[in-house]
Amino acid sequence: MNKRRIILFTACIILVAILIGAAIMLMKRDPIAPYQSYVGSKYQLNQDSLVTYDINSYHVTFITDNHYYTHIFYSEPGDSIINHLYIPRGTPERKRVYWHTSSKNGSVMFTSILYDEAIDHITVKAVDSQEMREELKPIRYNDTRFVIAVSDRIERNPVDITGYSKQNEVVYRNIKEEYNKELFKR
């Protein structure tokens, strides 16, 4: 009977030690591991550059790599990555505003970079033809001005962006002439 108690007690101690070790491993988990495995070995992500924002229940994570590219990851609440963009360092020639959209589960992920200093803020046309401004989150990362939004209201075809100066004057439009959606409906 004494041997059984000793074996049972030893087994409990070993189980507790395993559980404590697993808890410590989970707490010390590398925060960039899911992002690093997503981009593979081509880019070495810098853990010190990781910044995450919560936008409409999505996580938007910015990380810089060894080539000084900025990587933007969109993740669902369960931390599964649903979109990835990488932005090379520097300013492209003749580009005032860069933008990209993608969609998942009815939500549109809008990413924009404001390269032109004359543009203070932007608006994007919504599905209901109203201009969205409150949903657009300005984020400064690595000396670059990003504008991020995740919404089901963003119009994707076409993406109509208007840029304003600090005096609220229109200084940029990506669509020059009036676009009539009715012409393209079937």
C-alpha positions as CSV (number, residue, x, y, z in Angstrom):
1,M,0.0,0.0,0.0
2,N,2.9,2.4,0.8
3,K,4.5,1.7,-2.6
4,R,1.2,2.7,-4.3
5,R,1.0,6.0,-2.4
6,I,4.6,6.8,-3.3
7,I,4.1,6.0,-7.0
8,L,0.8,8.0,-7.0
9,F,2.5,10.9,-5.2
10,T,5.5,10.8,-7.6
11,A,3.1,10.7,-10.6
12,C,1.2,13.8,-9.3
13,I,4.5,15.7,-8.8
14,I,5.6,14.9,-12.3
15,L,2.2,16.0,-13.7
16,V,2.4,19.3,-11.8
17,A,5.9,19.9,-13.1
18,I,4.9,19.2,-16.7
19,L,1.9,21.6,-16.3
20,I,4.1,24.3,-14.8
21,G,6.6,23.9,-17.6
22,A,3.9,24.1,-20.2
23,A,2.5,27.2,-18.6
24,I,5.9,28.9,-18.6
25,M,6.5,27.9,-22.2
26,L,3.1,29.5,-23.2
27,M,3.9,32.7,-21.3
28,K,7.3,32.9,-23.0
29,R,6.0,32.2,-26.4
30,D,7.6,34.2,-29.1
31,P,5.1,36.9,-30.1
32,I,6.3,37.1,-33.7
33,A,6.3,33.3,-34.3
34,P,3.0,33.2,-36.2
35,Y,4.0,36.1,-38.3
36,Q,7.5,34.7,-39.0
37,S,6.1,31.4,-40.0
38,Y,3.6,33.2,-42.3
39,V,6.3,35.1,-44.3
40,G,8.8,32.2,-44.1
41,S,12.6,32.5,-44.1
42,K,12.9,35.2,-46.8
43,Y,12.3,37.9,-44.2
44,Q,13.6,38.0,-40.6
45,L,11.1,39.9,-38.6
46,N,12.3,42.3,-35.9
47,Q,10.5,41.5,-32.6
48,D,11.3,45.0,-31.2
49,S,9.4,46.6,-34.0
50,L,6.1,44.8,-33.4
51,V,3.1,47.1,-32.8
52,T,-0.5,45.8,-32.7
53,Y,-3.8,47.8,-33.0
54,D,-7.3,46.6,-32.5
55,I,-9.7,47.9,-35.2
56,N,-13.3,46.7,-35.3
57,S,-12.4,43.4,-33.5
58,Y,-9.5,42.7,-35.9
59,H,-5.9,42.9,-34.9
60,V,-3.7,44.9,-37.2
61,T,0.0,44.2,-36.6
62,F,3.0,46.2,-37.9
63,I,6.4,44.6,-38.0
64,T,9.7,45.6,-39.7
65,D,12.0,43.0,-41.2
66,N,15.8,42.8,-41.8
67,H,15.3,44.6,-45.2
68,Y,13.5,47.5,-43.5
69,Y,10.2,46.5,-45.2
70,T,7.1,47.1,-43.2
71,H,4.8,44.1,-42.9
72,I,1.1,44.6,-42.0
73,F,-0.8,41.6,-40.8
74,Y,-4.6,41.5,-40.4
75,S,-5.7,38.9,-37.9
76,E,-9.1,37.7,-36.7
77,P,-9.8,37.6,-33.0
78,G,-8.6,34.0,-32.9
79,D,-5.3,35.3,-34.1
80,S,-5.5,33.6,-37.5
81,I,-3.8,35.8,-40.1
82,I,-6.2,36.7,-42.9
83,N,-4.3,39.3,-44.9
84,H,-0.6,40.3,-45.2
85,L,1.0,43.3,-47.0
86,Y,4.6,44.3,-47.1
87,I,5.7,47.8,-47.9
88,P,9.2,48.5,-49.2
89,R,11.1,51.3,-47.4
90,G,11.2,54.6,-49.3
91,T,8.8,56.7,-51.3
92,P,7.8,55.5,-54.8
93,E,8.2,58.0,-57.6
94,R,5.1,60.1,-58.5
95,K,3.0,58.4,-55.9
96,R,1.0,60.6,-53.5
97,V,-1.2,58.0,-52.0
98,Y,-0.9,54.2,-52.0
99,W,-3.9,52.1,-51.2
100,H,-4.9,48.5,-51.1
101,T,-8.1,46.7,-50.3
102,S,-9.0,43.1,-49.6
103,S,-12.1,41.4,-48.2
104,K,-12.9,38.5,-45.9
105,N,-16.2,37.5,-44.4
106,G,-18.0,40.6,-45.7
107,S,-15.5,43.0,-44.1
108,V,-13.2,45.1,-46.3
109,M,-9.6,45.8,-45.1
110,F,-8.5,49.1,-46.4
111,T,-4.8,50.1,-46.1
112,S,-3.5,53.4,-47.3
113,I,-0.1,55.2,-47.1
114,L,0.0,59.0,-47.4
115,Y,3.3,59.9,-49.1
116,D,2.4,63.5,-49.9
117,E,2.8,65.9,-46.9
118,A,0.2,68.2,-48.4
119,I,-2.4,65.6,-47.6
120,D,-3.4,65.9,-44.0
121,H,-6.2,63.3,-43.9
122,I,-8.4,61.3,-46.3
123,T,-12.0,60.1,-46.7
124,V,-13.2,57.1,-48.5
125,K,-16.6,56.7,-50.2
126,A,-18.8,54.2,-48.4
127,V,-21.3,51.8,-50.0
128,D,-24.1,54.3,-49.2
129,S,-22.1,57.1,-51.1
130,Q,-21.3,58.9,-47.9
131,E,-17.8,59.8,-47.0
132,M,-16.2,57.7,-44.3
133,R,-13.8,59.5,-42.0
134,E,-14.4,58.2,-38.4
135,E,-13.7,54.6,-39.4
136,L,-10.3,55.5,-40.9
137,K,-7.6,55.2,-38.3
138,P,-4.4,57.2,-38.9
139,I,-1.3,55.4,-37.7
140,R,2.3,56.6,-37.8
141,Y,4.8,53.7,-38.0
142,N,8.4,53.9,-39.1
143,D,8.1,57.5,-40.2
144,T,5.3,56.5,-42.5
145,R,1.7,57.7,-42.3
146,F,-0.8,54.8,-42.7
147,V,-4.6,55.0,-42.7
148,I,-6.2,51.7,-41.8
149,A,-9.9,50.7,-41.8
150,V,-11.8,47.4,-41.4
151,S,-15.5,47.9,-42.3
152,D,-18.3,46.4,-44.2
153,R,-19.2,49.9,-45.5
154,I,-16.2,50.6,-47.7
155,E,-16.9,50.7,-51.4
156,R,-14.5,48.4,-53.3
157,N,-15.3,49.1,-57.0
158,P,-14.1,51.8,-57.3
159,V,-12.3,52.8,-54.2
160,D,-13.0,56.6,-54.1
161,I,-10.4,58.4,-52.0
162,T,-10.3,62.2,-51.4
163,G,-7.3,63.8,-49.7
164,Y,-7.6,67.1,-47.7
165,S,-5.1,69.6,-46.6
166,K,-5.0,70.9,-43.0
167,Q,-7.3,73.7,-44.1
168,N,-9.8,71.1,-45.3
169,E,-9.3,71.9,-49.0
170,V,-9.4,69.0,-51.5
171,V,-5.8,68.4,-52.6
172,Y,-6.1,64.8,-54.0
173,R,-8.6,62.6,-55.7
174,N,-7.8,59.2,-57.1
175,I,-10.9,59.3,-59.3
176,K,-10.9,62.4,-61.5
177,E,-14.3,62.2,-63.2
178,E,-17.7,61.3,-61.9
179,Y,-18.2,57.6,-61.9
180,N,-21.7,56.3,-62.7
181,K,-22.1,52.8,-61.3
182,E,-25.4,52.4,-63.1
183,L,-23.6,52.2,-66.4
184,F,-21.9,49.0,-65.3
185,K,-24.8,47.1,-63.7
186,R,-26.2,44.1,-65.6
